[in-house]
Each structure stands twice: as structure tokens, then as C-alpha cells.
Amino acid sequence: MHIRLRAEELERLILAPGACLSSRSKGRVRPEQECIVRTSFQRDRDRIIHSKSFRRLKHKTQVFIIPEGDHYRTRLTHTLEVAQIARTVARALRLNEDLAEAVALGHDLGHTPFGHAGEEALNGVFQPCFQHNEQSLRVVDVLEGGRGLNLTLEVRDGILNHTGPNKPATLEGQIVRIADRIAYINHDLDDAIRGGVLDPGQIPAKCLAILGREHRERINIMVLDLIQTNWNNSGDIGMSPGIQESTDLLRDFLFEHVYLDAKAKNEKDKAVQIIQSLFRYFTEHIELLPGEYLRRARTGTAERAVCDYIAGMTDRFAIRVYQKYFLPLPWLE
């Protein structure tokens, strides 16, 4: 009963010529026997979902640091929104939905506590630099479970190149790269309005006219444009020029009014202080690292092990560790 073989045959019959077939994957760094039920990309998806790194995303900041409300996005809900958009586009274009979903679910596993404030903080103290996409790849290659998840090369490529100067090698990875931007632009705008950081009247009129006035309308227009633009296109995945221009304008607006200068970042300096203080403290006291990271510090470098430990923390755990080592604790009777 080789259900996987049947699934692979369906891929060959149904998917578009440019799709990445699971049966033609370039494989894994450590060769494994194939599953009789799941394709290689389905196995990757399941490994990511069942990982501790994935579960920790629910307590990591998306934009608002330590939000009080129940409806603000976290890194986990962001990831799920990216996966939903990527799957919709991949299915419509007859590309490999399983590959797109696996890349989407794993793309932010390396994000720090406190969102991009934490990434900026680690980048300021860890040499040569810290980038969350590179850390996401390190999580699935090395850190998760002590030896990584041994994912396929296609999923690893999509995770590494979901941001930065290089495009993913597969069309499915390129979809995730754009789905990530569609998701965070729209939900960060939604959260900023909910939190009183932005007034809807501040949104550029051109963006409203082209992309729509409502959250659901903007996502729908962007997703439909992505599908229609690439319907008969055998090249790289991209938006139409008009929608791309308006999307970039909305993103620039968010950087100016939310990401770089807004009430959403009122606690940014404190978050940077926590991350950098912990980094310096643990590099001077590596014996305090948990066992797995202590072993890595002794076989590699202390700075790399400390960076891995801190990047994996959730917001609340980072605060607890900071309190433990930098704030006086109450005496108990």
C-alpha cells in the first residue's frame, strides 16, 4: 500500500510544468528511507509542525512587544497566515502546495524574542552578523532536536531565501516570499489600527484606491493579482506593476509610521537592553547555559552557542531569565 507513490503520480499528472515535484526532490543531507504514505515535502511540513521551535512561535512578538490584547498577531499566527496565502496561490497556479506550505511554516523558526527589535539587538553584538532567515535554516539544520530536522534541499532553500537579496530556487519558495510580505503588511496595518498607533485616515489614498479600504479586500486583491499575473507565466513569480507599486508604497508607509517610529516600539529600547545584556552575561558565564548549549559552547564558540540560546527564547522566557540574573529577587519565608 504505497500511498506516497500514488500521490507522486498525481503530482505528475496535475501540477504545472514549472512545479517542483516531490518525486524529483534533490533529497536530504542525510539520506533516509521514503515514507510509504507521505511525500518528502509532506514529511517536512509535519516535522516542522511537531517541532519545539514551531510551538515557541506562539509566544514571540510579531510587531507589538508584549501586547496585552488577545487579538494581536504573534509570530505563530503570522506564520499560519503566510501558509494560508501561499497554499491558496500554489493551488491556483497548479504548483506544489505541500512544498509551499512547508516553506511557509518554517520560514520564521529562527526569529528572536521581541520581533525585529530582538534581531537588531543580536545583530549588534553577535559577529559577524545575525539574520533571522539564516537562523531559521540553522534551526532546521542543526538545533532542533539536537541534530536538526534533515529537511529537503528545496524547503531549506525556501526558508533561507524567503527574505534577503537572493530569490528561492523554486516557484513555490518564491510564492512564500511574496505571501510573507502580503501577510505582514496587511496584518501589521490591522494591528496598528487596532492598537491606536494608526488612524485609517493616515493610509495613503493611492493605496486605498488600488488595494482597497478593508483588510480582507486588500488581501484578496493582492492574492488575486498574484494568481492572475502568473497564470500563464513560466518565469519568476511576481505581482503586476501597479499592485507591486502600491504594495511597496504601503510597506514604506508602515516602516515610517509603525516599524521605526510609533507607539508600537515604545518598549524597543528595553527589549534591546534585555537581549544584549543576556548575550554579554552568558558569554562571560557559559557554565550557566543549559546542557545542550553548553556542549555546543565547548565544541564550537561561546558566542555562537549563546546566540542560539537567546534567539530560541520566547518573549516571556527572555524576561524571566533577565529578571533572574539582573534584578533582585524577593526573599521567601
N, C-alpha and C positions, 0 to 999 in steps of 0.2 A: 504494500500500500504506500506508494511513493507520491504523496500529495504534492510535495515540492516539485517533482518533475512535471506534474500536470499544471501547476502554477507557472512554471517557467515556460511551458509550451503556450499557455495563454498569453504571456507577455510577448512572445514572438509573433503571435497571430494578431494581437490587438494594438500593441504600442506603436508609436510613430517611428519612422526610420532613425531619428536622432535620439531616441530614448536610450537610456543605459539599461541593458538587460541584466538581470541578476545572474543569469547563467554565464554571462561574459564578464563578470567582475574580475578585476585584476587580483583579487584574493586578499589574503591577510598576511601580516608579517610572520605570524606563526601559523603554519598550515593546520587546518582542522578538518575532521570528517564532516561532511554535509549533514544537515538535519533532514529527516525524511518528510517533515511537514512544512517547515518554513523555508523561504528563500533566504539567501545570505543577507539581504537588506532588511528583511523582516526580523531576523535574529539580532541584527544590530539595533534596530528600534527597541526590541524587547530588553536587550542588555542595558540600554540607556535608561529606559523607564524604571527598571528594577534597581538601578544604582543608588548608592547613598548620595552621590553628588547631585543627582536629579531631585531627590527628596529635599535636599537643603535649599533648593531654589525658592521654596515657599516662604522662607524667612530671610530672603535677600532683597535689598532695595532695588526698585526699578528706577524711579526718579525721586520720589518723596522719601526722605530719610526718616525712618521710624514713624510712618504715618499712623494716626490714631483711628481713622475711619476704616470700616470693613470693606469698602468698595474700591480702594486704590489698588492699582496693579502692583504685583510683586514680580520678581524675575521669573517665577514659575508661570504665572498667568500670562505674562508676555510670551514666554516660550510656547504655551498652548495656542495663543492667538497666531503666532507665526506659523506653527504647524498646520493650523486650520486653513490659513490663507494659502500656504504652499501646496497643501493637498488639493484644494479646490482648483488651483491653476494647473497643477500637474495632471490632474484627471481630465480637465477640459482639453488640454493640449496633447493628450494621449502619451504623456511621459510617465516615468516610473514613480508612482505615488509613494511606494514604500521607501524608496531612496530619499525622496524629498522630505518625507516625514521623519526619517531617522536623522538626517542632517539638521532639520529644524529643532528637533528635541534635544540634540546635543550641542547646538551652536553656542550656548551661553554657560556651559557647565563650569568654565573657568573663571566666571565673574566673581569679583571680590565682594565682601560686605560693603554696604553703603554705596552701591552702584558705581558710577564713573568717578565719584569722589574717592572711593577706595582704590580704584585703578590708578588714578592720578597720584595718590599718596604712595602706593607701592612703586610706581614708575619713578618717583623722586628719590627713592632710597635703594632700590634693587638695581644692580648693574649686570648687564648693560642696559636693560630696559624691561618693563613689564607690559605686555599686551594681552587683553583677555582672550582674544581668539587663539593666540599661541598657548595660553594656559589651558584653554578648553581642550586643545589637542593633547597637551601633556596629561590632563586628567584621564582621557580615554586611552592614551598610550602607556602611561606609567603608573599613575597614582591610584586610580580606582581599584579597590580590592588588593592593592599591593603590587599588582603587575599589569594593570590596565585591562581594557575590555577586548583587545585584539579585534578591532573593527575592520571592516573592509577599507581598502585604499580610497574608494570613491566617497564614502562617508567621512573619512578622515580629511580628505581634500576639501569637501564642502564645509566642514567645521572650521578648518584653518582659514579658508578664504571667504568666509561669509562677510568679512569686512577687510579693509586694507586695500593695497594697490593691485593685488592680483585677483583675477576672476577665477571662480571654480572651474574645474575641467569639464564637468558635466552640466547639461542644461538644467537638470534637477537642482544642482547646487546653486546655479545662477538664479533660479526661481526663489530659493530660500533667501539669498542675498537681498533680493528686492522685497520679498514678503516681510523680512525683518524690518526694513525701512517703512513699509506701509503700516505695519502693526505699531511700531513705536511712535511714529509721527501722529497717528490718529489717537491712540490711547493716552499718550502723554498730553496731547491737547485736551482730551476729555478730562483727565485727572486735574490738569491745571485749572480748568474752568470750575470743576467741582470743588477744588481747594481754595478758590478765590484768588488764585495767582493771576489769572487772566479774566478779562471780560470778553464775551463773544464779539462785542463791537470792535475789539482791537485786531481781530483777524483780518489780514489784508483782503480788501474787496475782490481783487483779482482771483484769489484762491477760492473765495466763497462762490464767485460766479462760475468758475470752471469745475471745481471739485465738489461743490455742494455745501449747504449750510448745516447739515446734520451729520453726526458721527457715522451712522450707518450708511448714509448717502455717499460720503467721501470714500469709505472703504469700498463700497460697491462700484463706484466709478473707477477707482484705481485698479481694482481687480479685473473688471470687465475690459478695461483698456489694455491691461497686460495680456489678457487672453486674445482679444481681437487683433492686437498688434503683432502677435507671434503665431497667429493661426496657420499661416502658410509660410512661415519664415524658418529657414534651415540654419540661420546664423545664431548669434548670441541673443539671449533673452533681454528684452528691454521694453520700456514704455514708449508711447508715441511722443513726439517732441513737445506738443502742447501740454500734455498731462505731466510729463517729466519736468518741464519748466515750472509749472505751478506747484508740483510736489517739492522741488528744490527750494522754491520761494517760501513755502510753508515750513520746511525744515529750518531754513535760515532764520525765520521769524521765531521759531521755538528756541533756537540757540540764543538769540538775543534776549528774549523775554522770559524764558523758563530755565534753560540749562545753565546759562552763565550769569544771569542777573535777575534773581527772583526770590520770593519768599520760600520757594521750594528748596533753596540752597542755604537757608539761614543757619543750618547746623553743619554745613560743609566743613568749616574750619575745625570743628570739634571732631568730626569723623576722620579728617586727615591727621589730627593730633593722636587719636587712638591708634590708627593703623601704623603710623611711623614710630610712635613710642613703643608699641609691641614689637615691631621689627627690630629696633635697636636693642631692646631688652633681651629678646630671645637670642639674638646673635651673640650677645655677651654672656648668656646663661643657657647654652644649648642643652645642658643636662635637664632642664625643665620641660623640654619638648616631649610630647607623647612618644611612645616606643617606636612606632613606625618612622616618624620624622627624625627621631634621634639616630636611628640606624642610618637613615639617608644622610644626615649631617656628618656622620663619622666615615661614611664611604664616599661621600661627594664633598659638597661645600656646605658650611653652616648657612650661608646666605640663601642658597637655593632651597634648602630644607625649610627654613623659616618662612620664606616667601610662599612655598607650597602650603604650609600650615595655615598661614594668615589668609591667603586667598580662598581657602576652603571654608573659612568660618562664615557663619550667618551673622547678621547684624547683632542680634541679641547675645550670641555667644562671644563675639568680639568685645562687647561692652562688659560682659561678666568677667572675662579674663583681664581686661583693663582695670576694672574695679579691684580685682584680686591683688594685682601687683602694684597699683599706683594710688589707691585710695585706702584710708584707714578703715578697717573692719570693726564692727561693734563687738564688744565683749559679751559673751553669753554666760548666764549663771549656770 
